[in-house]
């Protein structure tokens, strides 16, 4: 096969951009600096100190009694792992955008029988629809899998209410993709019977990319044990049992990123989960007010994301040109709509992690200037 790209040598003279994309997002200087510690072995006591710190700090931040797994991976790893660990045959995936659809595609590639509950892009998944489907079908679903924050459309699905519905079906497990929400949008995991919820560190956790965080209920762990077949790398039993015995990961981790995680999680604990949620809520309200003044919000009203604003291009501005000029002239990066379906029809602002209303306002002022609003 002929290559489609040629080598482009990485240079040392790139301009730094302030990131307002749906991830990665801005990272504190001291968190970046934490990655520069001298290297050490991943089977040393020092690694046990590091890994047990970040696992237990994450439990404390999220307020969960469930197990926490932190692996060197993208959050995508837990699309595969949760499917392999929990699904014998049938899985129900409500789809309302690119990432929920991708979750369904992963399950199909793994040979599972996937039913979709399909919504138009921009619409949110409704708990009553899931209940109606579960009540009317003859199928026994092993898993209902829902994306919490559909960053392609800026929709925040009501996973709490969906979890309450699935809890009425004790043989069905509830899996939540919270890749671009967890850490910036409060969810009570234990209260709403979420069996598996996972995220990537480069989103609302405001850390460098490279780690996936997964919270696993006792029921999900027991289900995997009963099932007998599971993911090797992301198996709940394998990862949590190794942690219980050794306080480490079963395979070599990205130690520098875990050092960054340790530093950032201390900041997150200092701020607190509720306070972090409130700061993100304030940014959301600001961006929505700005969008309502100049454009319109794309998501269904009342279901807007708390970390990624998807804004409908009602004024027909040249989105690509505006993004390019904002980047070139102001060293700020925001995003166009997702893929060919929404490319010029929408644009997206990631207001997550360490951003504030003031920092987001700096971007919207620049967009107004460049687009002539």
C-alpha positions as CSV (number, residue, x, y, z in Angstrom):
1,X,0.0,0.0,0.0
2,X,1.3,3.4,-1.0
3,X,1.7,5.9,2.0
4,X,-0.8,8.7,1.9
5,X,1.4,11.1,4.0
6,X,5.0,12.1,4.1
7,X,7.1,12.8,7.1
8,X,6.8,16.3,8.5
9,X,9.7,16.9,10.9
10,X,8.6,18.1,14.3
11,X,10.2,21.5,15.0
12,X,10.9,23.6,18.1
13,X,9.3,26.9,17.0
14,X,5.6,26.3,17.2
15,X,3.4,29.1,18.6
16,X,1.6,28.1,21.8
17,X,-2.2,28.2,21.5
18,X,-4.7,28.6,24.3
19,X,-7.0,25.6,23.9
20,X,-10.7,25.9,23.8
21,X,-11.3,22.7,21.8
22,X,-13.2,19.7,23.2
23,X,-10.0,18.3,24.4
24,X,-7.1,18.3,25.1
25,X,-7.5,21.4,27.2
26,X,-5.3,23.8,29.1
27,X,-2.9,22.2,31.7
28,X,-1.4,24.0,34.7
29,X,2.3,24.7,34.5
30,X,3.1,22.8,37.7
31,X,1.2,19.8,36.3
32,X,3.3,19.8,33.2
33,X,6.5,20.3,35.3
34,X,5.6,17.3,37.4
35,X,6.2,15.0,34.4
36,X,9.9,15.9,34.5
37,X,10.9,14.0,37.6
38,X,13.6,11.4,37.3
39,X,12.4,8.0,36.0
40,X,11.8,5.1,38.4
41,X,10.7,1.5,38.0
42,X,7.1,0.6,37.9
43,X,7.6,-2.2,40.4
44,X,9.3,0.0,43.0
45,X,7.7,1.0,46.3
46,X,7.7,4.5,44.9
47,X,5.3,3.4,42.2
48,X,3.0,1.9,44.8
49,X,3.0,5.3,46.6
50,X,2.2,7.1,43.4
51,X,-0.5,4.8,42.1
52,X,-2.3,4.3,45.4
53,X,-2.3,8.1,45.9
54,X,-4.0,8.8,42.5
55,X,-6.5,6.0,42.9
56,X,-7.6,6.9,46.4
57,X,-7.6,10.6,45.6
58,X,-9.8,9.9,42.6
59,X,-12.3,8.0,44.8
60,X,-12.3,10.9,47.3
61,X,-12.9,13.5,44.6
62,X,-15.7,11.6,42.9
63,X,-17.2,10.6,46.2
64,X,-17.5,6.9,45.3
65,X,-17.1,3.7,47.2
66,X,-16.7,1.8,43.9
67,X,-13.3,0.6,42.5
68,X,-11.3,3.0,40.5
69,X,-9.0,1.8,37.7
70,X,-6.5,4.2,36.0
71,X,-4.7,2.8,33.0
72,X,-2.3,4.1,30.3
73,X,-4.9,4.3,27.5
74,X,-7.4,6.5,25.9
75,X,-10.9,6.4,27.4
76,X,-11.7,4.4,24.2
77,X,-10.1,1.4,26.0
78,X,-13.2,1.1,28.2
79,X,-15.6,1.0,25.3
80,X,-14.0,-2.3,24.4
81,X,-13.2,-3.5,27.9
82,X,-16.7,-2.9,29.4
83,X,-18.3,-4.6,26.4
84,X,-15.9,-7.6,26.7
85,X,-16.3,-7.8,30.5
86,X,-20.1,-7.5,30.7
87,X,-21.8,-8.4,27.5
88,X,-22.5,-12.0,26.5
89,X,-24.8,-11.2,23.6
90,X,-27.2,-8.3,23.8
91,X,-26.4,-4.6,24.3
92,X,-28.7,-1.5,23.9
93,X,-27.0,1.7,22.8
94,X,-29.0,4.9,22.5
95,X,-27.3,6.9,19.8
96,X,-27.5,10.7,19.5
97,X,-24.2,11.7,17.9
98,X,-20.9,10.5,16.7
99,X,-19.5,9.1,19.9
100,X,-22.5,7.1,21.0
101,X,-22.7,5.7,17.5
102,X,-19.0,4.8,17.7
103,X,-19.7,3.0,21.0
104,X,-22.3,0.9,19.2
105,X,-19.8,0.2,16.3
106,X,-17.2,-1.0,18.8
107,X,-19.7,-3.5,20.3
108,X,-20.6,-4.8,16.8
109,X,-16.9,-5.3,15.9
110,X,-16.6,-7.4,19.1
111,X,-19.4,-9.6,17.8
112,X,-22.2,-8.5,20.0
113,X,-25.9,-8.1,19.1
114,X,-26.4,-4.4,19.2
115,X,-29.7,-2.6,19.3
116,X,-29.7,1.1,18.8
117,X,-32.3,3.5,20.2
118,X,-31.7,6.3,17.6
119,X,-32.1,10.0,18.1
120,X,-31.5,12.9,15.7
121,X,-28.2,14.7,16.2
122,X,-28.8,17.4,18.8
123,X,-31.5,15.5,20.6
124,X,-31.0,13.9,24.0
125,X,-31.6,10.4,25.1
126,X,-34.8,10.2,27.2
127,X,-35.1,7.9,30.2
128,X,-38.8,7.1,29.5
129,X,-37.8,5.9,26.0
130,X,-35.3,3.5,27.5
131,X,-37.9,2.2,30.0
132,X,-40.5,1.8,27.2
133,X,-38.0,-0.2,25.1
134,X,-36.9,-2.4,28.0
135,X,-40.6,-3.1,28.9
136,X,-41.6,-3.9,25.3
137,X,-38.8,-6.2,24.2
138,X,-38.4,-9.9,24.6
139,X,-34.6,-9.5,24.7
140,X,-32.5,-9.7,27.8
141,X,-29.9,-6.9,27.6
142,X,-26.6,-7.5,29.4
143,X,-25.8,-3.7,29.2
144,X,-27.4,-0.4,28.4
145,X,-24.5,1.9,27.3
146,X,-25.0,5.7,27.2
147,X,-22.7,8.6,26.5
148,X,-23.0,11.3,29.2
149,X,-21.6,14.2,27.1
150,X,-22.0,13.8,23.4
151,X,-19.3,16.3,22.4
152,X,-20.1,16.1,18.7
153,X,-23.4,17.8,19.3
154,X,-23.0,19.4,22.7
155,X,-25.7,17.3,24.3
156,X,-25.6,16.3,28.0
157,X,-27.7,13.2,28.4
158,X,-29.5,12.6,31.8
159,X,-27.5,9.6,32.9
160,X,-28.7,9.9,36.5
161,X,-32.4,9.3,35.4
162,X,-31.3,6.7,32.9
163,X,-29.4,4.9,35.7
164,X,-32.5,4.9,37.9
165,X,-34.4,3.2,35.0
166,X,-31.8,0.6,34.4
167,X,-31.6,-0.1,38.1
168,X,-35.1,-1.6,37.9
169,X,-33.6,-4.4,35.7
170,X,-31.1,-6.1,38.0
171,X,-29.7,-8.4,35.2
172,X,-28.8,-5.4,33.0
173,X,-25.7,-3.3,33.7
174,X,-25.4,0.4,33.1
175,X,-22.3,1.7,31.3
176,X,-21.6,5.5,30.9
177,X,-19.1,7.1,28.6
178,X,-18.2,10.3,30.5
179,X,-15.0,10.9,28.6
180,X,-15.5,14.7,28.1
181,X,-17.6,15.4,31.2
182,X,-16.3,13.7,34.3
183,X,-14.4,16.1,36.5
184,X,-16.3,19.1,35.2
185,X,-19.9,18.0,35.5
186,X,-21.0,16.5,38.9
187,X,-22.6,13.0,38.8
188,X,-23.4,10.9,41.9
189,X,-22.1,7.6,40.6
190,X,-23.2,5.4,43.5
191,X,-26.6,7.0,44.0
192,X,-27.7,6.3,40.5
193,X,-26.4,2.7,40.2
194,X,-23.9,3.4,37.4
195,X,-22.0,0.2,37.1
196,X,-19.2,1.5,34.9
197,X,-18.3,5.1,34.1
198,X,-15.1,6.2,32.4
199,X,-13.2,9.3,31.3
200,X,-10.0,10.5,29.7
201,X,-7.6,12.7,31.6
202,X,-7.2,15.3,28.8
203,X,-10.7,16.6,29.0
204,X,-12.3,18.0,32.1
205,X,-9.6,16.6,34.4
206,X,-7.3,19.1,32.7
207,X,-4.3,16.8,32.5
208,X,-2.1,15.6,29.6
209,X,-3.5,12.9,27.4
210,X,-2.6,9.3,28.0
211,X,-4.6,8.0,30.9
212,X,-8.1,6.5,31.1
213,X,-10.1,6.5,34.4
214,X,-12.8,4.0,35.1
215,X,-15.1,3.5,38.1
216,X,-16.4,0.0,38.5
217,X,-19.2,-1.2,40.8
218,X,-19.1,-4.5,42.8
219,X,-21.9,-5.8,40.6
220,X,-19.9,-5.2,37.5
221,X,-16.9,-6.9,39.0
222,X,-19.0,-9.9,40.0
223,X,-20.6,-10.0,36.5
224,X,-17.3,-10.3,34.9
225,X,-16.2,-13.1,37.2
226,X,-19.4,-14.9,36.5
227,X,-19.1,-14.4,32.8
228,X,-15.6,-15.9,32.7
229,X,-14.4,-14.1,29.6
230,X,-13.1,-10.6,29.6
231,X,-10.7,-8.0,28.4
232,X,-7.1,-8.9,29.2
233,X,-5.8,-5.3,29.5
234,X,-8.9,-3.7,30.9
235,X,-10.4,-6.6,32.8
236,X,-12.0,-5.4,36.0
237,X,-11.0,-8.4,37.9
238,X,-7.4,-8.4,36.6
239,X,-6.9,-4.6,37.3
240,X,-8.6,-4.4,40.7
241,X,-7.2,-7.6,42.0
242,X,-3.7,-6.6,41.1
243,X,-4.2,-3.3,42.8
244,X,-5.5,-5.0,45.9
245,X,-2.4,-7.2,46.0
246,X,0.3,-4.8,44.8
247,X,-1.0,-1.3,44.8
248,X,0.2,-1.0,41.1
249,X,-1.0,-1.6,37.6
250,X,-0.6,-5.0,36.0
251,X,1.3,-3.6,33.0
252,X,3.9,-0.8,32.6
253,X,2.2,2.5,33.1
254,X,3.0,6.0,31.7
255,X,4.8,7.1,34.9
256,X,5.3,10.8,33.9
257,X,1.6,11.3,33.2
258,X,0.7,9.6,36.5
259,X,3.0,12.1,38.2
260,X,1.1,14.9,36.5
261,X,-2.2,13.2,37.6
262,X,-1.1,13.2,41.2
263,X,-0.4,17.0,41.1
264,X,-3.6,17.9,39.3
265,X,-5.8,15.7,41.4
266,X,-4.5,17.5,44.5
267,X,-5.7,20.8,42.9
268,X,-9.1,19.2,42.1
269,X,-9.5,18.0,45.7
270,X,-8.6,21.5,47.0
271,X,-11.3,23.0,44.8
272,X,-13.8,20.2,45.5
273,X,-16.2,18.3,43.2
274,X,-19.2,20.5,43.8
275,X,-17.2,23.8,43.5
276,X,-15.7,22.5,40.2
277,X,-19.1,21.7,39.0
278,X,-20.4,25.1,39.8
279,X,-17.5,26.8,38.0
280,X,-18.3,24.8,34.9
281,X,-21.9,25.7,35.3
282,X,-21.0,29.4,35.3
283,X,-19.0,29.0,32.1
284,X,-21.9,27.2,30.5
285,X,-24.3,29.9,31.4
286,X,-22.0,32.6,30.0
287,X,-21.4,30.8,26.7
288,X,-25.1,30.1,26.3
289,X,-26.0,33.7,26.9
290,X,-23.4,34.8,24.3
291,X,-24.6,32.2,21.8
292,X,-28.2,33.3,22.2
293,X,-27.2,36.9,21.6
294,X,-25.2,36.2,18.4
295,X,-26.1,32.7,17.1
296,X,-28.2,29.9,18.7
297,X,-27.4,26.7,20.7
298,X,-27.5,23.5,18.7
299,X,-28.5,21.0,21.4
300,X,-32.1,20.4,22.4
301,X,-33.0,23.0,25.0
302,X,-32.5,21.8,28.6
303,X,-29.9,19.2,27.6
304,X,-26.8,21.3,26.9
305,X,-23.4,20.1,27.8
306,X,-21.6,21.6,30.8
307,X,-18.2,21.2,29.2
308,X,-18.6,21.6,25.4
309,X,-20.8,24.2,23.8
310,X,-22.0,23.3,20.3
311,X,-23.2,26.6,18.7
312,X,-25.4,26.7,15.6
313,X,-24.0,28.9,12.9
314,X,-27.2,30.8,12.3
315,X,-25.3,33.8,10.8
316,X,-23.5,31.9,8.1
317,X,-20.0,33.0,9.1
318,X,-17.1,31.2,7.5
319,X,-16.3,28.9,10.4
320,X,-13.0,27.5,9.0
321,X,-11.7,31.0,8.2
322,X,-12.7,32.4,11.6
323,X,-10.9,29.5,13.4
324,X,-7.8,30.0,11.3
325,X,-7.7,33.8,11.9
326,X,-8.4,33.5,15.6
327,X,-5.5,31.0,15.8
328,X,-3.1,33.0,13.7
329,X,-3.8,36.4,15.2
330,X,-4.7,35.6,18.8
331,X,-3.1,32.2,19.4
332,X,-6.5,30.8,20.6
333,X,-7.9,27.5,19.3
334,X,-11.6,26.5,19.2
335,X,-13.3,23.9,17.0
336,X,-15.5,23.6,14.0
337,X,-18.5,21.3,14.0
338,X,-17.9,17.6,14.1
339,X,-17.2,16.0,10.7
340,X,-18.9,16.6,7.4
341,X,-22.4,16.5,9.0
342,X,-21.9,19.6,11.2
343,X,-18.6,21.1,9.9
344,X,-19.8,24.6,8.9
345,X,-23.2,24.4,10.4
346,X,-21.9,24.6,14.0
347,X,-18.8,25.4,15.9
348,X,-17.7,24.2,19.4
349,X,-16.1,25.8,22.4
350,X,-14.6,23.6,25.1
351,X,-15.1,25.3,28.4
352,X,-13.7,22.7,30.7
353,X,-10.8,21.9,33.1
354,X,-9.1,25.0,34.4
355,X,-10.9,27.6,32.3
356,X,-13.0,30.3,33.9
357,X,-15.7,32.7,32.7
358,X,-13.0,35.3,32.2
359,X,-10.8,33.1,30.0
360,X,-13.8,32.0,27.9
361,X,-14.9,35.6,27.6
362,X,-11.5,36.4,26.2
363,X,-12.2,33.9,23.4
364,X,-15.7,35.1,22.6
365,X,-14.5,38.7,22.4
366,X,-12.0,37.6,19.8
367,X,-14.6,35.7,17.8
368,X,-16.8,38.8,17.8
369,X,-13.9,40.9,16.5
370,X,-12.8,38.4,13.8
371,X,-16.3,37.5,12.6
372,X,-17.6,41.1,12.7
373,X,-20.4,40.4,15.1
